[in-house]
Amino acid sequence: MKKVLLFLMLLPVGLMARETRSIDKNWEFVLSDATINQLAGVEGWRTVDVPHDWSIEGEFDRSNPSGQGGAYLPTGIGWYRKTIKADIGADERLFLEFDGVMACSSVYVDGKLAGYRPNGYVGFTYDITDLVTPGMDAVIAVKVDNSVQPASRWYTGSGINRHVRLVSKSSMPHSHERGVCIL
């Protein structure tokens, strides 16, 4: 009975502590080897939803560096960007969660580097709270460099190839501050 009561006491707190929102829709994408400082001048952006694989959109060609294991598809450097609203309160933290990006991704928030991931086989999360202004728009830019090939023995694709979420987390009081004792 004590365990059930404890669970019921903690349940509402746990549900209020984390808000997750998919941001898979309406990214802008372009193939370009531009730097983050050159992005404003890059033309040819198009709207895509993620998961997205730009290699599969290309032509099969034996001269492509991906080789047979990569299905002779093109590789290279691509950029994704999306504007988000930083809707967080004073006691909240804001995170970007990527389930997968192939490969060598650099994630920027308003031109500032949030983090770099050298491979595309594992998901990752960046705390972007200190990179945004609460209540204001922020531009997320993701550079994906899959030009080093062959990358594996099988087709890996190129791009943000899994889901992306924006997560806000409220500060939760410690269990002893709420008068709860976990046994």
C-alpha positions as semicolon CSV with decimal commas, in nm:
position;residue;x (nm);y (nm);z (nm)
1;M;0,000;0,000;0,000
2;K;0,286;0,239;0,082
3;K;0,445;0,183;-0,259
4;V;0,116;0,253;-0,440
5;L;0,062;0,571;-0,238
6;L;0,418;0,683;-0,309
7;F;0,371;0,618;-0,681
8;L;0,048;0,819;-0,687
9;M;0,214;1,107;-0,502
10;L;0,503;1,121;-0,748
11;L;0,307;1,063;-1,068
12;P;0,176;1,418;-1,119
13;V;0,519;1,565;-1,045
14;G;0,683;1,340;-1,304
15;L;0,429;1,430;-1,570
16;M;0,473;1,802;-1,515
17;A;0,853;1,790;-1,505
18;R;0,912;1,713;-1,876
19;E;0,739;1,839;-2,190
20;T;0,843;1,685;-2,522
21;R;0,753;1,827;-2,862
22;S;0,838;1,675;-3,199
23;I;1,007;1,920;-3,435
24;D;1,029;1,682;-3,733
25;K;0,822;1,899;-3,969
26;N;0,926;2,190;-4,191
27;W;1,305;2,200;-4,175
28;E;1,493;2,383;-4,447
29;F;1,769;2,188;-4,624
30;V;2,049;2,265;-4,869
31;L;2,360;2,083;-4,992
32;S;2,647;2,324;-4,930
33;D;2,996;2,331;-4,785
34;A;2,932;2,681;-4,643
35;T;3,035;2,770;-4,291
36;I;2,785;2,876;-4,024
37;N;2,880;3,239;-4,092
38;Q;2,808;3,201;-4,464
39;L;2,463;3,039;-4,433
40;A;2,262;3,361;-4,469
41;G;2,395;3,401;-4,824
42;V;2,331;3,042;-4,934
43;E;2,052;2,999;-5,189
44;G;1,854;2,691;-5,288
45;W;1,702;2,594;-4,951
46;R;1,400;2,364;-4,970
47;T;1,153;2,242;-4,710
48;V;1,186;1,882;-4,586
49;D;1,055;1,681;-4,297
50;V;1,290;1,466;-4,092
51;P;1,380;1,184;-4,090
52;H;1,545;1,283;-4,418
53;D;1,817;1,121;-4,628
54;W;1,960;1,334;-4,905
55;S;2,179;1,058;-5,048
56;I;1,882;0,845;-5,153
57;E;1,756;1,140;-5,358
58;G;2,075;1,138;-5,566
59;E;2,188;0,948;-5,870
60;F;2,350;0,606;-5,847
61;D;2,699;0,644;-5,989
62;R;2,998;0,411;-5,956
63;S;3,226;0,715;-5,925
64;N;3,057;0,835;-5,604
65;P;3,286;0,796;-5,301
66;S;3,032;0,588;-5,107
67;G;3,127;0,285;-5,317
68;Q;2,934;-0,038;-5,345
69;G;2,854;-0,056;-4,971
70;G;2,696;0,289;-4,992
71;A;2,499;0,190;-5,303
72;Y;2,712;0,427;-5,515
73;L;2,502;0,719;-5,391
74;P;2,632;1,073;-5,341
75;T;2,763;1,199;-5,010
76;G;2,886;1,541;-4,905
77;I;2,788;1,824;-4,671
78;G;2,434;1,937;-4,607
79;W;2,271;2,192;-4,379
80;Y;1,938;2,181;-4,200
81;R;1,782;2,478;-4,024
82;K;1,463;2,544;-3,835
83;T;1,327;2,833;-3,631
84;I;1,183;2,742;-3,293
85;K;1,021;2,941;-3,016
86;A;1,212;2,918;-2,687
87;D;0,902;2,885;-2,469
88;I;1,056;2,821;-2,130
89;G;1,012;2,969;-1,787
90;A;1,277;3,083;-1,543
91;D;1,295;2,739;-1,374
92;E;1,312;2,536;-1,697
93;R;1,590;2,392;-1,911
94;L;1,557;2,346;-2,288
95;F;1,709;2,049;-2,472
96;L;1,740;1,934;-2,833
97;E;1,717;1,555;-2,870
98;F;1,836;1,391;-3,192
99;D;1,772;1,020;-3,240
100;G;2,032;1,009;-3,518
101;V;2,226;1,222;-3,766
102;M;2,453;1,062;-4,027
103;A;2,730;1,171;-3,985
104;C;2,972;1,420;-3,828
105;S;2,708;1,667;-3,715
106;S;2,760;2,015;-3,573
107;V;2,454;2,170;-3,408
108;Y;2,427;2,547;-3,375
109;V;2,172;2,765;-3,196
110;D;2,162;3,125;-3,318
111;G;2,508;3,078;-3,466
112;K;2,663;2,938;-3,146
113;L;2,792;2,580;-3,137
114;A;2,579;2,359;-2,911
115;G;2,781;2,046;-2,983
116;Y;2,952;1,813;-3,229
117;R;2,889;1,440;-3,283
118;P;3,154;1,252;-3,488
119;N;2,934;0,959;-3,594
120;G;2,574;0,882;-3,674
121;Y;2,511;0,561;-3,487
122;V;2,385;0,696;-3,158
123;G;2,132;0,956;-3,050
124;F;2,238;1,264;-2,856
125;T;2,099;1,556;-2,657
126;Y;2,221;1,913;-2,613
127;D;2,116;2,151;-2,337
128;I;2,050;2,474;-2,529
129;T;1,907;2,678;-2,240
130;D;2,202;2,917;-2,226
131;L;2,201;2,963;-2,605
132;V;1,843;3,092;-2,638
133;T;1,648;3,391;-2,510
134;P;1,329;3,273;-2,335
135;G;1,015;3,366;-2,528
136;M;1,208;3,456;-2,844
137;D;1,267;3,275;-3,172
138;A;1,591;3,079;-3,210
139;V;1,742;2,932;-3,526
140;I;1,867;2,575;-3,506
141;A;2,125;2,494;-3,776
142;V;2,268;2,144;-3,823
143;K;2,570;2,080;-4,042
144;V;2,592;1,718;-4,154
145;D;2,921;1,611;-4,311
146;N;2,904;1,264;-4,462
147;S;3,179;1,322;-4,716
148;V;3,430;1,080;-4,560
149;Q;3,353;0,756;-4,738
150;P;3,323;0,466;-4,733
151;A;3,167;0,500;-4,389
152;S;3,074;0,137;-4,336
153;R;3,004;-0,193;-4,507
154;W;2,641;-0,099;-4,572
155;Y;2,431;0,194;-4,682
156;T;2,422;0,461;-4,409
157;G;2,246;0,746;-4,584
158;S;2,315;1,112;-4,516
159;G;2,126;1,365;-4,307
160;I;1,902;1,392;-4,004
161;N;1,786;1,035;-4,045
162;R;1,588;0,998;-3,721
163;H;1,343;1,202;-3,516
164;V;1,416;1,535;-3,343
165;R;1,248;1,668;-3,030
166;L;1,249;1,986;-2,828
167;V;1,229;1,904;-2,457
168;S;1,168;2,142;-2,170
169;K;1,230;2,024;-1,816
170;S;1,111;2,198;-1,504
171;S;1,325;2,202;-1,195
172;M;1,188;1,935;-0,964
173;P;1,225;1,963;-0,590
174;H;1,417;1,682;-0,426
175;S;1,202;1,412;-0,269
176;H;1,294;1,521;0,085
177;E;1,176;1,875;0,006
178;R;0,830;1,740;-0,076
179;G;0,808;1,534;0,241
180;V;0,837;1,206;0,052
181;C;1,062;0,931;0,180
182;I;1,154;0,664;-0,073
183;L;1,220;0,329;0,090
